[in-house]
Amino acid sequence: MNNSKHSDIEIEILLFGKWRFDKPGEKITIQFKDDMTYEQTTIQTLIFSKPKELLIGNKFTGVWYVNQKKLYLNVKSTPKSVFNLEISLVFKAPIADMVASLASVFMPEKYEVMRINSSKFLLMDQDESIIGTKIK
């Protein structure tokens, strides 16, 4: 049911830059970089979801790519997570980064690219559509 007329490479080129996505209960900003890495900031807008944001943080970094008109996001680190423990003068234990990276290998975030141009982006995530807007 994919109606994007762009090739994977064209989709990747159109994605470079900063995008804003509004999903029910959260606002997401993703900076897609040309070295195929990304930085994501997620703000929970529902009060019941705030504890999730406090535990895992609201910043994520990782690697992205497009294959067969599907956008894949592989999380590599969650730098603001409380589970990335740092004990002064002893060691730093990035537990959240290790878990996120390992989980992302087996279950990357996957979105079907429905439509994209230089200012709008329509994704399909299982049963819901997500509209992205390019931030200049």
MDTraj code that builds the backbone (N, CA, C; nanometers):
import mdtraj as md
import numpy as np

residues = "MET ASN ASN SER LYS HIS SER ASP ILE GLU ILE GLU ILE LEU LEU PHE GLY LYS TRP ARG PHE ASP LYS PRO GLY GLU LYS ILE THR ILE GLN PHE LYS ASP ASP MET THR TYR GLU GLN THR THR ILE GLN THR LEU ILE PHE SER LYS PRO LYS GLU LEU LEU ILE GLY ASN LYS PHE THR GLY VAL TRP TYR VAL ASN GLN LYS LYS LEU TYR LEU ASN VAL LYS SER THR PRO LYS SER VAL PHE ASN LEU GLU ILE SER LEU VAL PHE LYS ALA PRO ILE ALA ASP MET VAL ALA SER LEU ALA SER VAL PHE MET PRO GLU LYS TYR GLU VAL MET ARG ILE ASN SER SER LYS PHE LEU LEU MET ASP GLN ASP GLU SER ILE ILE GLY THR LYS ILE LYS".split()
xyz = np.array([
    [0.0811, -0.1186, 0.0000],
    [0.0000, 0.0000, 0.0000],
    [0.0861, 0.1260, 0.0000],
    [0.2136, 0.1120, -0.0244],
    [0.3044, 0.2247, -0.0283],
    [0.2830, 0.3024, -0.1570],
    [0.2543, 0.4314, -0.1442],
    [0.2336, 0.5098, -0.2640],
    [0.3415, 0.6158, -0.2826],
    [0.4547, 0.6018, -0.2161],
    [0.5668, 0.6924, -0.2377],
    [0.6318, 0.6580, -0.3708],
    [0.6513, 0.7594, -0.4529],
    [0.7098, 0.7354, -0.5841],
    [0.8617, 0.7548, -0.5836],
    [0.9185, 0.7806, -0.4677],
    [1.0614, 0.8056, -0.4555],
    [1.1392, 0.6768, -0.4292],
    [1.2629, 0.6736, -0.4770],
    [1.3515, 0.5615, -0.4449],
    [1.4031, 0.5781, -0.3019],
    [1.4640, 0.4735, -0.2496],
    [1.5200, 0.4785, -0.1138],
    [1.6210, 0.5917, -0.0997],
    [1.7077, 0.6083, -0.1993],
    [1.8096, 0.7141, -0.1950],
    [1.7438, 0.8516, -0.1975],
    [1.6408, 0.8693, -0.2795],
    [1.5699, 0.9982, -0.2847],
    [1.5029, 1.0278, -0.1504],
    [1.4459, 0.9266, -0.0872],
    [1.3844, 0.9451, 0.0447],
    [1.4908, 0.9871, 0.1456],
    [1.6058, 0.9206, 0.1436],
    [1.7133, 0.9568, 0.2371],
    [1.7562, 1.1017, 0.2176],
    [1.7715, 1.1447, 0.0936],
    [1.8139, 1.2822, 0.0660],
    [1.7089, 1.3819, 0.1139],
    [1.5819, 1.3514, 0.0912],
    [1.4747, 1.4397, 0.1376],
    [1.4672, 1.4447, 0.2906],
    [1.5109, 1.3391, 0.3577],
    [1.5033, 1.3348, 0.5038],
    [1.6090, 1.4189, 0.5745],
    [1.7226, 1.4454, 0.5092],
    [1.8282, 1.5222, 0.5752],
    [1.7715, 1.6498, 0.6343],
    [1.8044, 1.6749, 0.7598],
    [1.7579, 1.7960, 0.8269],
    [1.6741, 1.7624, 0.9491],
    [1.6058, 1.8628, 0.9986],
    [1.5286, 1.8509, 1.1225],
    [1.3801, 1.8434, 1.0921],
    [1.3132, 1.7448, 1.1525],
    [1.1703, 1.7211, 1.1324],
    [1.0981, 1.7200, 1.2667],
    [0.9717, 1.7624, 1.2628],
    [0.8866, 1.7616, 1.3817],
    [0.7698, 1.6684, 1.3557],
    [0.7470, 1.5735, 1.4482],
    [0.6365, 1.4779, 1.4391],
    [0.5505, 1.4922, 1.5642],
    [0.4211, 1.5006, 1.5470],
    [0.3290, 1.5037, 1.6600],
    [0.2502, 1.3748, 1.6614],
    [0.2737, 1.2963, 1.7660],
    [0.1983, 1.1734, 1.7850],
    [0.1064, 1.1947, 1.9044],
    [0.0030, 1.1146, 1.9160],
    [-0.0833, 1.1284, 2.0342],
    [-0.0007, 1.1069, 2.1619],
    [0.0033, 1.2081, 2.2453],
    [0.0737, 1.1968, 2.3729],
    [0.2207, 1.2348, 2.3701],
    [0.2769, 1.2649, 2.2531],
    [0.4175, 1.3063, 2.2499],
    [0.4486, 1.3925, 2.1284],
    [0.5476, 1.4766, 2.1463],
    [0.5991, 1.5616, 2.0392],
    [0.7440, 1.5208, 2.0174],
    [0.7795, 1.4934, 1.8910],
    [0.9109, 1.4388, 1.8586],
    [0.9805, 1.5296, 1.7584],
    [1.1073, 1.5584, 1.7848],
    [1.1919, 1.6297, 1.6901],
    [1.3086, 1.5389, 1.6573],
    [1.3332, 1.5159, 1.5273],
    [1.4436, 1.4303, 1.4842],
    [1.5291, 1.5070, 1.3847],
    [1.6598, 1.5076, 1.4102],
    [1.7575, 1.5654, 1.3182],
    [1.8235, 1.4492, 1.2454],
    [1.7933, 1.4328, 1.1166],
    [1.8550, 1.3293, 1.0341],
    [1.9820, 1.3876, 0.9727],
    [2.0954, 1.3280, 1.0055],
    [2.2234, 1.3796, 0.9565],
    [2.2691, 1.3007, 0.8346],
    [2.3545, 1.3639, 0.7536],
    [2.3992, 1.2995, 0.6307],
    [2.5025, 1.1892, 0.6529],
    [2.5498, 1.1718, 0.7765],
    [2.6367, 1.0572, 0.8071],
    [2.5547, 0.9373, 0.8556],
    [2.4216, 0.9459, 0.8322],
    [2.3252, 0.8395, 0.8642],
    [2.3085, 0.8186, 1.0153],
    [2.3341, 0.9214, 1.0943],
    [2.3033, 0.9199, 1.2367],
    [2.1860, 1.0157, 1.2589],
    [2.1237, 1.0042, 1.3751],
    [2.0145, 1.0951, 1.4073],
    [2.0167, 1.1293, 1.5553],
    [1.9572, 1.2417, 1.5877],
    [1.9342, 1.2840, 1.7255],
    [1.7855, 1.3091, 1.7400],
    [1.7275, 1.2515, 1.8424],
    [1.5824, 1.2621, 1.8624],
    [1.5546, 1.3162, 2.0011],
    [1.4608, 1.4088, 2.0096],
    [1.4116, 1.4600, 2.1363],
    [1.2618, 1.4313, 2.1410],
    [1.2183, 1.3672, 2.2474],
    [1.0781, 1.3301, 2.2631],
    [1.0238, 1.3927, 2.3910],
    [0.9170, 1.4681, 2.3791],
    [0.8523, 1.5304, 2.4942],
    [0.7160, 1.4653, 2.5126],
    [0.6949, 1.4076, 2.6294],
    [0.5661, 1.3459, 2.6616],
    [0.4678, 1.4557, 2.6999],
    [0.3492, 1.4565, 2.6390],
    [0.2502, 1.5607, 2.6673],
    [0.1398, 1.5125, 2.7622],
    [0.1332, 1.3838, 2.7869],
    [0.0341, 1.3320, 2.8805],
    [0.0996, 1.3129, 3.0178],
    [0.0319, 1.3540, 3.1201],
    [0.0868, 1.3470, 3.2561],
    [0.1209, 1.2033, 3.2963],
    [0.0431, 1.1062, 3.2465],
    [0.0685, 0.9669, 3.2818],
    [0.1938, 0.9117, 3.2143],
    [0.2412, 0.9779, 3.1105],
    [0.3613, 0.9331, 3.0394],
    [0.4884, 1.0011, 3.0892],
    [0.4755, 1.1013, 3.1736],
    [0.5926, 1.1729, 3.2249],
    [0.6904, 1.0822, 3.3009],
    [0.6438, 0.9849, 3.3796],
    [0.7406, 0.8970, 3.4468],
    [0.8308, 0.8226, 3.3485],
    [0.7771, 0.7827, 3.2333],
    [0.8575, 0.7175, 3.1292],
    [0.9690, 0.8110, 3.0837],
    [0.9339, 0.9368, 3.0610],
    [1.0328, 1.0356, 3.0185],
    [1.1388, 1.0565, 3.1266],
    [1.0977, 1.0564, 3.2523],
    [1.1932, 1.0753, 3.3606],
    [1.2897, 0.9570, 3.3729],
    [1.2402, 0.8362, 3.3467],
    [1.3258, 0.7172, 3.3593],
    [1.4210, 0.6986, 3.2416],
    [1.3674, 0.7002, 3.1203],
    [1.4540, 0.6714, 3.0054],
    [1.5104, 0.7973, 2.9404],
    [1.4623, 0.9131, 2.9818],
    [1.5104, 1.0376, 2.9253],
    [1.4303, 1.0790, 2.8039],
    [1.4673, 1.1926, 2.7490],
    [1.3939, 1.2423, 2.6321],
    [1.4850, 1.2624, 2.5112],
    [1.6114, 1.2253, 2.5231],
    [1.7061, 1.2383, 2.4117],
    [1.7541, 1.0992, 2.3719],
    [1.7614, 1.0783, 2.2388],
    [1.8077, 0.9508, 2.1858],
    [1.8976, 0.9795, 2.0663],
    [1.9976, 0.8984, 2.0473],
    [2.0817, 0.9083, 1.9283],
    [2.0930, 0.7695, 1.8675],
    [2.1192, 0.7651, 1.7386],
    [2.1301, 0.6354, 1.6746],
    [2.1646, 0.6461, 1.5279],
    [2.1391, 0.5365, 1.4582],
    [2.1679, 0.5232, 1.3164],
    [2.0351, 0.5035, 1.2437],
    [2.0224, 0.5630, 1.1251],
    [1.8998, 0.5495, 1.0471],
    [1.9340, 0.5105, 0.9038],
    [1.8369, 0.4475, 0.8396],
    [1.8508, 0.4145, 0.6977],
    [1.7130, 0.3854, 0.6400],
    [1.7045, 0.3849, 0.5074],
    [1.5800, 0.3544, 0.4364],
    [1.6050, 0.2314, 0.3509],
    [1.5156, 0.1334, 0.3600],
    [1.5248, 0.0116, 0.2803],
    [1.3838, -0.0284, 0.2383],
    [1.3628, -0.0434, 0.1095],
    [1.2334, -0.0786, 0.0523],
    [1.1223, 0.0149, 0.1022],
    [1.1544, 0.1444, 0.0985],
    [1.0623, 0.2522, 0.1352],
    [1.0168, 0.2453, 0.2816],
    [1.1001, 0.1856, 0.3656],
    [1.0753, 0.1823, 0.5089],
    [1.1914, 0.2519, 0.5796],
    [1.1580, 0.3402, 0.6734],
    [1.2569, 0.4110, 0.7529],
    [1.2866, 0.3284, 0.8779],
    [1.4138, 0.2987, 0.9002],
    [1.4571, 0.2224, 1.0172],
    [1.5374, 0.3136, 1.1091],
    [1.5045, 0.3121, 1.2383],
    [1.5777, 0.3867, 1.3395],
    [1.6356, 0.2877, 1.4389],
    [1.7682, 0.2850, 1.4500],
    [1.8372, 0.1981, 1.5459],
    [1.8960, 0.2854, 1.6562],
    [1.8402, 0.2768, 1.7749],
    [1.8862, 0.3565, 1.8886],
    [2.0229, 0.3053, 1.9342],
    [2.1146, 0.3971, 1.9566],
    [2.2477, 0.3614, 2.0060],
    [2.2733, 0.4131, 2.1472],
    [2.2138, 0.5271, 2.1819],
    [2.2347, 0.5787, 2.3174],
    [2.1153, 0.6609, 2.3637],
    [2.0991, 0.6629, 2.4933],
    [1.9971, 0.7432, 2.5604],
    [2.0686, 0.8255, 2.6675],
    [2.1344, 0.9329, 2.6268],
    [2.2236, 1.0043, 2.7189],
    [2.1574, 1.0664, 2.8406],
    [2.0282, 1.0895, 2.8386],
    [1.9600, 1.1531, 2.9522],
    [1.8901, 1.0529, 3.0446],
    [1.9107, 0.9238, 3.0243],
    [1.8444, 0.8237, 3.1056],
    [1.9072, 0.8150, 3.2446],
    [1.8242, 0.7976, 3.3470],
    [1.8766, 0.7814, 3.4827],
    [1.9469, 0.6469, 3.4987],
    [1.9267, 0.5553, 3.4034],
    [1.9920, 0.4253, 3.4106],
    [2.1352, 0.4270, 3.3575],
    [2.1783, 0.5391, 3.3026],
    [2.3192, 0.5555, 3.2663],
    [2.3898, 0.6130, 3.3892],
    [2.4225, 0.5252, 3.4790],
    [2.4777, 0.5642, 3.6085],
    [2.6215, 0.6133, 3.5952],
    [2.6516, 0.7182, 3.6691],
    [2.7886, 0.7667, 3.6732],
    [2.8242, 0.7891, 3.8192],
    [2.9137, 0.7077, 3.8688],
    [2.9585, 0.7186, 4.0068],
    [3.0919, 0.7923, 4.0037],
    [3.0937, 0.9087, 4.0649],
    [3.2112, 0.9940, 4.0589],
    [3.3377, 0.9201, 4.1021],
    [3.4421, 0.9427, 4.0276],
    [3.5760, 0.8896, 4.0526],
    [3.5884, 0.7385, 4.0379],
    [3.4805, 0.6680, 4.0085],
    [3.4900, 0.5233, 3.9973],
    [3.4706, 0.4783, 3.8522],
    [3.3507, 0.4861, 3.8013],
    [3.3223, 0.4401, 3.6651],
    [3.1894, 0.4958, 3.6164],
    [3.1676, 0.4775, 3.4905],
    [3.0398, 0.5135, 3.4294],
    [2.9801, 0.3861, 3.3731],
    [2.8559, 0.3554, 3.4106],
    [2.7885, 0.2340, 3.3647],
    [2.6697, 0.2732, 3.2772],
    [2.6870, 0.2774, 3.1450],
    [2.5767, 0.3168, 3.0562],
    [2.4796, 0.2014, 3.0318],
    [2.4099, 0.1588, 3.1356],
    [2.3193, 0.0448, 3.1270],
    [2.2085, 0.0705, 3.0252],
    [2.1493, 0.1895, 3.0300],
    [2.0410, 0.2212, 2.9359],
    [2.0908, 0.2182, 2.7918],
    [2.2110, 0.2685, 2.7681],
    [2.2666, 0.2669, 2.6321],
    [2.2863, 0.1242, 2.5833],
    [2.3374, 0.0372, 2.6702],
    [2.3598, -0.1017, 2.6305],
    [2.2278, -0.1721, 2.5992],
    [2.1272, -0.1531, 2.6818],
    [1.9964, -0.2162, 2.6613],
    [1.9308, -0.1623, 2.5346],
    [1.9340, -0.0301, 2.5153],
    [1.8717, 0.0303, 2.3968],
    [1.9401, -0.0170, 2.2693],
    [2.0710, -0.0217, 2.2716],
    [2.1463, -0.0637, 2.1533],
    [2.1202, -0.2102, 2.1199],
    [2.1199, -0.2948, 2.2199],
    [2.0954, -0.4367, 2.1987],
    [1.9516, -0.4612, 2.1501],
    [1.8565, -0.3964, 2.2125],
    [1.7163, -0.4129, 2.1717],
    [1.6947, -0.3623, 2.0297],
    [1.7631, -0.2554, 1.9938],
    [1.7471, -0.1971, 1.8612],
    [1.8016, -0.2874, 1.7506],
    [1.8986, -0.3692, 1.7838],
    [1.9522, -0.4637, 1.6851],
    [1.8438, -0.5635, 1.6444],
    [1.7674, -0.6109, 1.7429],
    [1.6650, -0.7120, 1.7166],
    [1.5294, -0.6528, 1.6795],
    [1.5003, -0.5330, 1.7272],
    [1.3706, -0.4699, 1.7016],
    [1.3872, -0.3210, 1.6711],
    [1.4386, -0.2865, 1.5530],
    [1.4507, -0.1436, 1.5213],
    [1.3131, -0.0816, 1.5028],
    [1.3047, 0.0481, 1.5279],
    [1.1802, 0.1181, 1.4968],
    [1.1676, 0.1194, 1.3454],
    [1.0508, 0.0867, 1.2954],
    [1.0309, 0.0751, 1.1507],
    [0.9032, 0.1487, 1.1120],
    [0.9159, 0.2366, 1.0127],
    [0.8035, 0.3156, 0.9652],
    [0.7964, 0.3078, 0.8140],
    [0.6780, 0.2887, 0.7610],
    [0.6600, 0.2867, 0.6161],
    [0.6451, 0.4299, 0.5657],
    [0.7236, 0.4659, 0.4662],
    [0.7179, 0.5994, 0.4071],
    [0.6045, 0.6012, 0.3056],
    [0.5002, 0.6759, 0.3357],
    [0.3851, 0.6845, 0.2464],
    [0.4043, 0.7963, 0.1443],
    [0.4407, 0.9144, 0.1937],
    [0.4652, 1.0292, 0.1064],
    [0.5715, 1.1176, 0.1702],
    [0.6515, 1.1810, 0.0846],
    [0.7519, 1.2745, 0.1341],
    [0.7807, 1.3785, 0.0273],
    [0.8010, 1.5008, 0.0714],
    [0.8531, 1.6056, -0.0153],
    [0.9456, 1.6919, 0.0696],
    [0.9824, 1.8080, 0.0239],
    [1.0812, 1.8880, 0.0965],
    [1.0272, 1.9525, 0.2238],
    [0.8965, 1.9453, 0.2483],
    [0.8422, 2.0082, 0.3689],
    [0.7472, 1.9205, 0.4505],
    [0.6930, 1.8145, 0.3945],
    [0.5996, 1.7256, 0.4651],
    [0.6414, 1.5804, 0.4476],
    [0.6048, 1.5002, 0.5473],
    [0.6460, 1.3610, 0.5511],
    [0.5322, 1.2820, 0.6133],
    [0.4814, 1.1815, 0.5444],
    [0.3737, 1.0977, 0.5969],
    [0.4286, 0.9572, 0.6170],
    [0.4256, 0.9119, 0.7418],
    [0.4736, 0.7787, 0.7802],
    [0.3567, 0.6953, 0.8277],
    [0.3727, 0.5648, 0.8187],
    [0.2738, 0.4732, 0.8745],
    [0.3446, 0.3873, 0.9781],
    [0.2944, 0.3907, 1.1005],
    [0.3479, 0.3109, 1.2102],
    [0.2397, 0.2122, 1.2511],
    [0.2517, 0.0890, 1.2049],
    [0.1505, -0.0135, 1.2258],
    [0.0148, 0.0380, 1.1805],
    [-0.0714, 0.0809, 1.2717],
    [-0.2069, 0.1227, 1.2338],
    [-0.2286, 0.2739, 1.2347],
    [-0.1272, 0.3517, 1.2730],
    [-0.1484, 0.4957, 1.2783],
    [-0.0562, 0.5692, 1.1819],
    [-0.1078, 0.6762, 1.1255],
    [-0.0251, 0.7579, 1.0375],
    [0.0329, 0.8730, 1.1190],
    [0.1543, 0.9118, 1.0811],
    [0.2253, 1.0181, 1.1509],
    [0.2695, 1.1188, 1.0458],
    [0.2387, 1.2449, 1.0703],
    [0.2762, 1.3498, 0.9772],
    [0.3936, 1.4274, 1.0355],
    [0.4959, 1.4433, 0.9531],
    [0.6130, 1.5211, 0.9929],
    [0.6206, 1.6498, 0.9138],
    [0.6731, 1.7533, 0.9776],
    [0.6913, 1.8824, 0.9138],
    [0.8375, 1.9223, 0.9247],
    [0.8956, 1.9650, 0.8148],
    [1.0355, 2.0060, 0.8132],
    [1.0514, 2.1369, 0.8864],
    [1.1523, 2.1431, 0.9730],
    [1.1838, 2.2647, 1.0467],
    [1.3026, 2.3307, 0.9781],
    [1.2894, 2.4524, 0.9405],
    [1.3973, 2.5237, 0.8698],
    [1.5004, 2.5761, 0.9660],
])
top = md.Topology()
chain = top.add_chain()
for i, resn in enumerate(residues, 1):
    res = top.add_residue(resn, chain, resSeq=i)
    for name in ("N", "CA", "C"):
        top.add_atom(name, md.element.get_by_symbol(name[0]), res)
traj = md.Trajectory(xyz[None], top)
